[in-house]
Amino acid sequence: MKGTLISALALGMALALPASAQALLPGEKAADIPAIAGVISGDAQWDRAWSGPMTADGMVGSADGALLFAQEQSNSIRKLWPDGKEWVLYPYIAGAGAVSIDNEGRIFTVERTCTDPGLRLPDCSEATRVVQLAPERKVLASAFADGKTLGRLNDVAADGHGGAYYTQGGIYHVRADGSVHAVAEGGGLFTNGLVLSPDGKTLYVTNRGTVIAFDVGPDGTPTNRRDFATLDSEPQGGFGGDGLAVDADGRLYVTADAGLYVFDKAGKKLGIIPVPRRAITAAFSGPDKKTLYVGAMGAVTPDGTAWTTPEGVRNVAMTIYRVNTEATGFRK
């Protein structure tokens, strides 16, 4: 779906106006941003950058200042420019779940194929896959060595060595040779987002109410699992942590029910940035990497009412918000 929230949904508002300066749309909540030293000013305001009746998940900033995000329902990786232009960058991604870029420009995604619960299929026989999209397109892995399939894949993070990490209940590593190795599984793990630190030496993974961390060896192998941070403001029974992002100074950003948590390199909580909707994914982008984008659940229809997923339809509406920051995103 092309265009900004305004052109796509014909709301008749100016996109230049920040979301907090506009009347709240159905499903949005007030999000007054507190100042966090070195991260964001107390005058910062969210701006609606994109919205549509399908997902915008597993996002990452690209070197040219645009934003890439995965859209499972349209089977594509999409590119959103700062001026609001948007198009399909990579089509024919079967159930695109997330996208990641390493410092060599290699781009990876996970293909969830027909495992979307919204499809309500009695059986899904098409294997899910970890795929390299650039510089050439190839399937990195679709099964373990014993033939067991990878399951419904969640997030992906390039390892910087030609392979990638992914989550699917546990945490797994697909090396450049296509071999799949378990990093951590079982033991009550409920993993979701994952990201490498700017120096590539630490892997962070959300696990409901906590963020766990691993040391990463020279070959990309993660070891020394430990608890890194606690999401102490999550509502009882909430989903907990979802997507992750890092800035150039190594601070960690975690999307969750309460908003966007910010932690320093030692795991100290610096604050929470509230978001107008439930945030699930985040990334820095823009020409100077000082724009923080957040993908959040929910959107409105062309007549201005809250989008409700019709019975039997797999689409899930989302809105992408953006805000100017004092922090600078990590440049790959």
C-alpha positions as CSV (number, residue, x, y, z in Angstrom):
1,M,0.0,0.0,0.0
2,K,1.6,3.2,-1.1
3,G,1.7,6.7,0.4
4,T,1.7,8.3,3.8
5,L,-1.0,8.0,6.3
6,I,-2.6,11.1,4.9
7,S,-2.7,10.1,1.2
8,A,-3.5,6.5,1.9
9,L,-6.3,7.0,4.3
10,A,-7.6,10.4,3.0
11,L,-7.8,12.0,6.4
12,G,-7.3,15.5,5.1
13,M,-4.5,16.4,7.6
14,A,-1.0,17.7,6.9
15,L,1.6,15.1,7.5
16,A,4.0,17.8,8.6
17,L,1.9,18.3,11.8
18,P,3.2,16.0,14.6
19,A,0.7,13.5,15.9
20,S,0.7,15.2,19.3
21,A,-0.3,18.5,17.6
22,Q,-3.3,16.8,15.8
23,A,-6.4,15.5,17.3
24,L,-5.9,11.9,18.5
25,L,-7.2,9.4,16.1
26,P,-9.3,6.4,17.3
27,G,-7.1,4.0,19.1
28,E,-4.3,6.5,19.8
29,K,-3.4,7.8,23.3
30,A,-1.7,10.9,24.4
31,A,2.1,10.4,24.4
32,D,3.9,13.3,26.1
33,I,7.6,12.6,25.8
34,P,9.8,13.2,28.8
35,A,13.4,14.4,28.3
36,I,16.1,11.7,28.5
37,A,19.6,13.2,28.5
38,G,21.4,12.5,25.3
39,V,18.5,10.6,23.9
40,I,15.5,12.9,23.3
41,S,14.2,16.3,24.4
42,G,11.1,17.0,26.3
43,D,9.8,19.0,23.3
44,A,10.0,16.1,20.9
45,Q,6.7,15.0,19.3
46,W,5.7,12.0,17.4
47,D,4.8,12.4,13.7
48,R,2.7,9.9,11.7
49,A,4.9,8.6,8.9
50,W,2.9,5.8,7.4
51,S,-0.2,3.7,8.0
52,G,-2.1,0.9,6.3
53,P,-4.3,-2.2,6.8
54,M,-1.3,-4.5,6.8
55,T,1.7,-5.0,9.1
56,A,5.0,-3.0,9.2
57,D,7.3,-5.2,11.2
58,G,10.9,-6.1,11.8
59,M,12.1,-2.7,10.5
60,V,15.7,-1.4,9.9
61,G,17.2,1.8,8.7
62,S,19.1,1.7,5.4
63,A,22.3,3.6,4.5
64,D,20.5,6.1,2.3
65,G,18.2,7.3,5.1
66,A,15.2,5.3,4.2
67,L,13.3,2.7,6.3
68,L,12.8,-0.9,5.4
69,F,10.1,-3.0,6.9
70,A,8.5,-6.4,6.4
71,Q,4.9,-6.9,5.5
72,E,3.8,-10.5,6.0
73,Q,0.4,-10.2,4.4
74,S,1.6,-8.7,1.1
75,N,4.7,-11.0,1.0
76,S,7.1,-8.1,0.6
77,I,9.9,-5.9,2.0
78,R,8.9,-2.3,1.6
79,K,10.9,0.9,1.6
80,L,9.7,4.2,3.2
81,W,11.6,7.4,2.3
82,P,11.7,10.4,4.7
83,D,9.4,12.3,2.4
84,G,6.7,9.6,2.7
85,K,7.2,7.9,-0.6
86,E,6.9,4.1,-0.2
87,W,7.1,1.2,-2.6
88,V,7.9,-2.5,-2.7
89,L,11.7,-3.0,-2.6
90,Y,11.6,-6.9,-2.5
91,P,8.5,-8.7,-3.7
92,Y,7.7,-12.4,-3.5
93,I,8.9,-12.8,0.1
94,A,6.6,-15.6,1.4
95,G,5.2,-14.2,4.6
96,A,7.9,-11.6,5.2
97,G,8.5,-11.3,9.0
98,A,11.5,-9.0,9.5
99,V,14.5,-7.5,7.7
100,S,18.1,-6.9,8.8
101,I,21.2,-5.4,7.2
102,D,24.9,-6.0,8.2
103,N,27.8,-3.6,7.8
104,E,28.7,-5.3,4.4
105,G,25.3,-4.4,3.0
106,R,24.0,-7.9,3.1
107,I,20.2,-8.0,3.6
108,F,18.4,-10.8,5.3
109,T,14.8,-11.7,6.0
110,V,12.7,-14.5,7.4
111,E,10.0,-16.1,5.3
112,R,7.1,-17.3,7.5
113,T,5.4,-18.8,4.4
114,C,1.8,-20.0,5.3
115,T,2.2,-20.1,9.1
116,D,0.3,-16.9,9.7
117,P,-2.4,-17.8,12.2
118,G,-4.8,-15.4,10.4
119,L,-4.8,-17.8,7.4
120,R,-6.4,-20.5,9.6
121,L,-5.0,-23.2,7.4
122,P,-5.4,-26.8,8.7
123,D,-1.9,-27.6,7.5
124,C,1.1,-25.6,6.3
125,S,3.5,-27.8,4.5
126,E,5.7,-25.1,3.0
127,A,8.9,-24.8,5.1
128,T,9.8,-21.5,6.6
129,R,13.2,-20.0,5.6
130,V,16.0,-17.6,6.5
131,V,16.8,-15.8,3.2
132,Q,19.6,-13.5,2.1
133,L,18.2,-10.9,-0.3
134,A,21.3,-9.0,-1.2
135,P,23.8,-8.9,-2.8
136,E,22.2,-12.0,-4.2
137,R,19.0,-13.8,-3.3
138,K,19.4,-17.2,-1.8
139,V,17.9,-19.4,0.9
140,L,20.3,-19.6,3.8
141,A,18.4,-22.3,5.7
142,S,15.0,-24.0,5.8
143,A,15.7,-26.9,8.2
144,F,18.0,-28.2,10.8
145,A,20.6,-30.9,10.0
146,D,18.1,-33.6,11.0
147,G,15.5,-32.3,8.6
148,K,13.3,-30.6,11.3
149,T,11.8,-27.4,9.9
150,L,12.5,-24.1,11.5
151,G,9.0,-23.4,12.7
152,R,7.2,-20.0,12.6
153,L,10.0,-17.6,12.5
154,N,9.9,-14.3,14.3
155,D,12.7,-11.8,14.1
156,V,16.1,-11.8,12.4
157,A,19.5,-10.0,12.9
158,A,22.4,-10.3,10.6
159,D,25.5,-11.6,12.4
160,G,28.1,-9.6,10.3
161,H,29.7,-12.8,9.1
162,G,27.3,-13.7,6.3
163,G,24.8,-15.5,8.5
164,A,22.0,-14.4,10.8
165,Y,20.4,-15.0,14.2
166,Y,16.7,-15.6,14.5
167,T,14.1,-16.2,17.2
168,Q,11.4,-18.8,17.2
169,G,10.6,-19.6,20.9
170,G,14.3,-19.9,21.5
171,I,17.3,-18.2,19.8
172,Y,19.1,-19.8,16.8
173,H,22.1,-19.0,14.6
174,V,22.3,-19.7,10.9
175,R,25.9,-19.5,9.8
176,A,27.0,-18.4,6.4
177,D,27.4,-22.1,5.4
178,G,23.6,-22.6,6.1
179,S,24.1,-24.7,9.2
180,V,21.6,-24.0,12.0
181,H,22.6,-24.1,15.6
182,A,20.6,-23.5,18.8
183,V,21.9,-20.7,21.0
184,A,19.3,-21.1,23.7
185,E,16.0,-22.9,23.8
186,G,13.5,-24.3,26.3
187,G,13.5,-23.3,30.0
188,G,10.5,-21.0,29.6
189,L,12.0,-18.8,26.9
190,F,9.6,-16.7,25.0
191,T,11.9,-14.7,22.7
192,N,11.0,-12.1,20.2
193,G,13.2,-9.2,19.0
194,L,17.0,-9.3,18.7
195,V,19.8,-7.0,17.8
196,L,23.6,-6.7,18.0
197,S,25.4,-4.0,19.8
198,P,27.2,-1.5,17.6
199,D,30.6,-3.2,18.2
200,G,29.0,-6.6,17.3
201,K,30.2,-8.1,20.6
202,T,26.8,-8.4,22.4
203,L,23.5,-10.0,21.2
204,Y,20.4,-8.7,22.9
205,V,17.1,-10.6,22.9
206,T,13.7,-9.8,24.4
207,N,12.2,-12.5,26.6
208,R,8.8,-11.2,27.8
209,G,9.6,-9.1,30.9
210,T,13.3,-9.2,30.5
211,V,16.1,-8.6,28.0
212,I,18.8,-11.3,27.9
213,A,22.3,-10.8,26.5
214,F,25.0,-13.0,25.1
215,D,28.7,-12.4,24.4
216,V,29.5,-12.8,20.7
217,G,32.8,-14.4,19.7
218,P,34.9,-13.5,16.7
219,D,33.1,-16.0,14.5
220,G,29.7,-14.8,15.6
221,T,29.0,-17.6,18.1
222,P,27.0,-16.3,21.1
223,T,27.9,-17.5,24.6
224,N,27.5,-16.5,28.3
225,R,23.7,-16.0,28.5
226,R,22.6,-13.5,31.2
227,D,19.8,-11.2,32.1
228,F,20.6,-7.7,30.9
229,A,17.6,-5.6,31.9
230,T,14.1,-5.8,33.3
231,L,11.0,-4.2,31.9
232,D,9.7,-3.0,35.2
233,S,6.7,-1.0,34.1
234,E,4.8,-3.6,32.0
235,P,1.1,-4.1,32.9
236,Q,0.1,-7.3,34.6
237,G,-0.5,-10.0,31.9
238,G,1.0,-7.8,29.2
239,F,3.0,-9.2,26.3
240,G,6.3,-7.7,27.4
241,G,9.2,-6.8,25.2
242,D,9.1,-7.1,21.4
243,G,11.4,-5.3,19.0
244,L,14.9,-3.9,19.7
245,A,17.1,-1.1,18.4
246,V,20.5,0.4,19.3
247,D,22.0,3.8,18.9
248,A,25.7,4.7,18.2
249,D,26.5,5.0,21.9
250,G,25.3,1.5,22.6
251,R,22.0,2.4,24.3
252,L,19.3,-0.2,23.8
253,Y,15.6,0.6,22.9
254,V,12.9,-1.9,23.7
255,T,9.3,-1.7,22.4
256,A,6.7,-2.9,24.9
257,D,3.2,-2.2,26.2
258,A,4.4,0.8,28.3
259,G,6.2,2.4,25.3
260,L,9.8,2.4,24.3
261,Y,12.2,1.6,27.1
262,V,15.7,3.1,26.9
263,F,18.7,1.4,28.7
264,D,22.3,2.3,28.8
265,K,25.2,-0.2,28.0
266,A,25.2,-1.4,31.6
267,G,21.5,-2.2,31.5
268,K,20.4,0.8,33.6
269,K,17.0,2.1,32.7
270,L,17.2,5.7,31.5
271,G,13.4,6.2,30.9
272,I,10.4,5.2,28.8
273,I,9.3,7.1,25.7
274,P,5.5,6.8,25.4
275,V,4.1,5.9,22.0
276,P,0.5,6.7,20.8
277,R,-0.1,3.0,20.1
278,R,1.3,-0.3,21.2
279,A,4.9,-0.3,19.8
280,I,6.3,-3.6,18.4
281,T,9.3,-2.6,16.3
282,A,11.8,0.3,16.2
283,A,14.8,1.5,14.1
284,F,16.9,4.7,13.6
285,S,17.0,6.1,10.1
286,G,16.9,9.4,8.2
287,P,19.8,11.2,6.4
288,D,21.6,11.8,9.8
289,K,20.3,8.7,11.6
290,K,18.7,11.0,14.2
291,T,15.1,9.9,13.4
292,L,13.6,7.1,15.5
293,Y,10.9,5.2,13.8
294,V,8.4,3.0,15.7
295,G,5.9,0.5,14.2
296,A,2.8,0.3,16.3
297,M,-0.4,-1.8,16.3
298,G,-3.6,-0.2,14.8
299,A,-4.7,2.4,12.3
300,V,-7.8,4.1,11.0
301,T,-10.0,3.5,8.0
302,P,-10.5,6.1,5.2
303,D,-13.6,7.4,7.1
304,G,-11.5,7.9,10.2
305,T,-12.8,5.0,12.3
306,A,-10.6,2.5,14.0
307,W,-9.6,-0.4,11.7
308,T,-11.1,-3.7,12.8
309,T,-9.8,-6.9,11.2
310,P,-12.8,-8.5,9.5
311,E,-13.7,-12.1,10.3
312,G,-11.7,-14.4,8.0
313,V,-9.2,-11.7,6.9
314,R,-5.5,-12.0,7.8
315,N,-4.6,-8.3,7.5
316,V,-3.5,-6.5,10.7
317,A,-3.4,-2.7,10.5
318,M,-0.3,-0.7,11.7
319,T,0.9,2.8,12.0
320,I,4.6,4.0,11.8
321,Y,5.5,7.0,13.9
322,R,8.7,8.9,13.9
323,V,10.4,11.4,16.2
324,N,13.6,13.5,16.1
325,T,16.2,12.5,18.6
326,E,19.4,13.7,20.2
327,A,20.8,10.2,20.0
328,T,22.2,9.1,16.7
329,G,21.5,5.6,15.3
330,F,24.3,3.2,14.6
331,R,25.6,3.6,11.1
332,K,26.3,0.2,9.5
